[in-house]
């Protein structure tokens, strides 16, 4: 199995520079490379499992970090493709966010609060199809705090690499606002529609 590196056509973004996106995409490329490398290394080392048991185990532990680093960045960059589009107030996603948080704007305010969590990680809007409810959660690194079985609807990268070309750490709020101003809401709306 080999994962291809995806290409994202991202036009001019307000408040997020082309240089920032360019550097960020290079980082994404590294996650794709290392995800594939782990598969390759495990296959090679598995030819002699007795002598390589500990190394194989550590690679398996590392896999979640690299794979989620790859996948979360894919979700993130997809959210900018085709430029900013406002949330459709009649979409199923808007309805369920309004039901839980009072309005889409209130949900976005809560997402911003979660995104300001101290540390490195991601703000993730996900959906529990069993309880039929959305959650906004903090995921540390790329894989710590992912809620089992919940589908990802939207992500916001809060590692410093996502904004340090344009903003200092004390300006995270400006970065978060730039993210929401550039978000193509059709992407999370389509993700949500796909899991319903």
Buried (B, 14 or more C-beta within 10 A) or exposed (E): EEBEBBEBEBEEBEBBBEEBBEBBBEBBBBBBBBBBEBBEBBEEBEEEEEEBEEEBEEBEEBBBBBBBBBBBBBBBBBBBEEEBEEBBEEBEBBBBBBEBBEEBEEBBEBBBEBBEBEEBBBBBBBBBEEEEEBBBBBBEBBBBEBBEEBBBBBBBBBBEEBBBBBBEEEEBEBBBBBBBEBBBBBBBBBBBEEEE
